Amino acid sequence: QVQLVESGGGLVQPGGSLRLSCAASGSIGAINTMGWYRQAPANQRELVAAVTSGSSANYADSVKGRFTITRDNAKNTVYLQMNSLKPEDTAVYYCRLRQQGWGFWGQGTQVTVSS
């Protein structure tokens, strides 16, 4: 079993920055992908960014150039640095770990971008 604990959400003004963290614990394999998804009210959950254990990353077009995903394999932690935030980035952000065909979710953290 795998547990994921997110932190770092909050309220920020447009143009501001936030950094999300997600710490994984439990039965974590050496090869996995960790990522961030988000879900706004009335919308489907969508991929924001993901990074493999080999540090290969991909991003949604809507966040390219503004968000950066990184990971610390020694700490089993993934980070999402979010810059130049826009109101449309407002959502609950979920951490996900995928390994060996299994997927695990965190509980989510709210990000609100508003003046």
N, C-alpha and C positions, 0 to 999 in steps of 0.2 A: 504494500500500500504506500501511497505517496501523499504527502500533505503540502499544500502551497499556502503561504501567508503573504498577502500583499500589504503594502503600506505606501504612503506618500501622496495620496489623493488630497483634494481640497478645493477651495475657491480661489480663483486667480482672475485678474483682469485680462482683457484681450491684449495680446502682445507679450504677456508674461510667460513664465517658465515654471515647470514642475518636474520633479523626478520621482518616478515610481520604482519601487523595489519589490521583488518577489523571491522569497526564500523557500526552497524546497527541502523536504526532509523525508526520510523513510527509505524505501527500496529503490534507489536511483541508479540506473545503469550508466555505464561510461558513454554510451551513444544515445543521444536524445535530442529533441528539439524543444526549446522553450520559447514561448511567445506571449504576446499581448493581443487580446481581442477587446472590442468595446461594443456596448449596446446602449443606444439611446431609446427613449420612450417611443413605442410604436414602430421601432425599427428592428431588423434582424441583427443578430450578433455578427460582427465582421472582424476580419483579421486586420490588425494594425501593423504589427511587425513580428518577425520570428527570427531566431538564430539557432543554428545547430551547435552541437558540442565542438565542432570544428571551426566555429565562428563565422560560418557563412550566413549572411543575413538577407532578408527580403522585407520590403515595405509595401504598404498600400500606397497607391499613387497620391492619395489625398494628404499623406504625411511626409512624403519624400522631401528631403531638404530641411525639414523642421524637426523631425523626431530621430533619435538615435538609440538603437538597442545594443546593449552590451551584456556580457555575462562573465561571471567569475566562477569557473568550474570548481575551484578548490572549496568555494563556499556554497556551491549549488544555488547561486543567486543570479537572477537576471534583472537588468535595469532598463528603464525607458526614460530617456531624457527628452522632455517635450519643450520645445522653444516656439516662440511666435504663435502662441496658442490663439485659437479662434473660437467664437461662440459655438460653431458647429462641431468642435471637438468635445463638447459637453456630453458625457456618457458615464456609464459604469464601466470601468476597465477591469478585465479579468485576465489573470495569468493562466497559462496552460502549459503543461508538460506532456510531451508525447514520446513514448518509447515502446518498442517491441509490440506495436499494434494497439497499445493502450493509451488512453488520454485521461488526464487528470486536470481538474479546474480548481482555482482558488475561489474565495468567497466574493471577490469583487471589491473595488474601491471607487468611490464617486469622484469624478473630476467635473467641476463646474467652471465654465469660463464666462464671466459676466462682469459688466461694469456697475 
